[in-house]
Amino acid sequence: MELQFSKRVTQEDFQGEFIDVILKAAADPSLTSFAGGLPNPQSFPVEAVKEAANKVFENFGYRALQYNAAEGLLPLREKICQRYKEQMDLDYTPDEIVITTGSQQALDIISGVMLDEGDEIVLENPTYLAALQVFHHYMPKALTVDLTDTGINTDQLAAVMEKHDPTLMYIIPNFQNPTGLTYTEETRVKMAEIMKGKNTLIIEDNPYGELRFAGKAGHSMAYFLPEQTILNGTFSKIVAPGMRVGWVATKNKELLEKFAVYKSSVDLHTSILDQMIINQYLEDNDVNAQVEVAKEIYKNNAELMMAAMEKYMPKGVTFTKPEGGMFLWVTLPEGLKAVDVQFKAVEKGVVVLAGDPFYEYDHGGRTMRVNYSNSTPEQIEQGVKAFAEAVIELM
Ligand SMILES: Cc1ncc(COP(=O)(O)O)c(C=O)c1O
């Protein structure tokens, strides 16, 4: 028998092969891994979530186990609106929010709603590798725009938008995955001017926005172009990722309606039990205090990592200086290949991910992503030392 798999899963999966590396590294306790993107479990409010779960069963009984609406739990959507107001000065009403099974699912549903094969999508170069994987399933044509220290290259973007009429644009303006870069306010304003009046829906993915430990927040595209933007949010990085609760927010009613209908065909709705537990947790606890716990760990780790990079790396190695989030992005000296360094570093006991899978087209380069959120100070010191030794050996 020869199963007749779809084009979606039989096309080359460059990113998938790299994810294998991350998962294997994460499973090997003898290695220090800077390759993943896991939140630090010390920031998980285990006891408070346990209490919230008990309370949900006591107060709601069978209702926590029954089918529910595709849009998601109303009190939870109300709390998300409240947070948008407090954190980002954005006005949303609960009917402009749909709860999703993580923000990863939101990417899939938006793609399903918007993309036909061959449609164009504007992507940051580089971008989140699991977003690339989702988009590949829908076989769009990717138009890549480089990132600079101030965010997306607006000259390149303007040139792309002059020639094309893309269906979607996908951006991560805060502490981007993989680069750790954040768009300046000037870049955001310019980008909004370029995109205004176009038929391109902007997906602004913001899983890390609340994890800011330096600098000042800029405006969301939803502030400038509310009808043209869909915001993806998640509890993964501010409460815990395992419950798989995220959401989308948009002022575009037509999009929202199609999104909810499509979502119900995918999974009927996101686990109501998980939604209720998160809702109860938010009701009984100060989530901002919990976010501070995570921020404190990430700030310390980022500082330790940057100091270790300065101490051990040879001349010619540069790296981004994140204002928040979980990653920094290393550029190796000319002549080195990131993939070679990745393998050499594993021999020395540390896993650092080559930048290759974060690029749609430009593979074989000399950038690497380093995650600092889920390591101890000792692992950071020893791991960066080993990483630097691998670089030096290959120079
Ligand atoms: C940019 C970006 N978007 C989406 C996600 C997925 O997050 P979630 O756990 O909400 O599905 C991640 C996870 O690391 C991410 O880095």
PDBQT file of the ligand as one rigid body, heavy atoms in Angstrom, charges set to zero:
ROOT
HETATM    1  C1  LIG A 401       6.708  34.303  17.833  1.00  0.00    +0.000 C 
HETATM    2  C2  LIG A 401       5.919  33.182  18.421  1.00  0.00    +0.000 A 
HETATM    3  N1  LIG A 401       4.636  33.037  18.072  1.00  0.00    +0.000 NA
HETATM    4  C3  LIG A 401       3.881  32.040  18.577  1.00  0.00    +0.000 A 
HETATM    5  C4  LIG A 401       4.395  31.141  19.464  1.00  0.00    +0.000 A 
HETATM    6  C5  LIG A 401       3.511  30.026  19.956  1.00  0.00    +0.000 C 
HETATM    7  O1  LIG A 401       3.076  30.271  21.229  1.00  0.00    +0.000 OA
HETATM    8  P1  LIG A 401       1.824  29.531  21.879  1.00  0.00    +0.000 P 
HETATM    9  O2  LIG A 401       2.355  28.762  23.012  1.00  0.00    +0.000 OA
HETATM   10  O3  LIG A 401       0.908  30.628  22.306  1.00  0.00    +0.000 OA
HETATM   11  O4  LIG A 401       1.184  28.682  20.829  1.00  0.00    +0.000 OA
HETATM   12  C6  LIG A 401       5.733  31.249  19.868  1.00  0.00    +0.000 A 
HETATM   13  C7  LIG A 401       6.288  30.273  20.815  1.00  0.00    +0.000 C 
HETATM   14  O5  LIG A 401       7.418  30.238  21.154  1.00  0.00    +0.000 OA
HETATM   15  C8  LIG A 401       6.514  32.300  19.329  1.00  0.00    +0.000 A 
HETATM   16  O6  LIG A 401       7.793  32.458  19.649  1.00  0.00    +0.000 OA
ENDROOT
TORSDOF 0
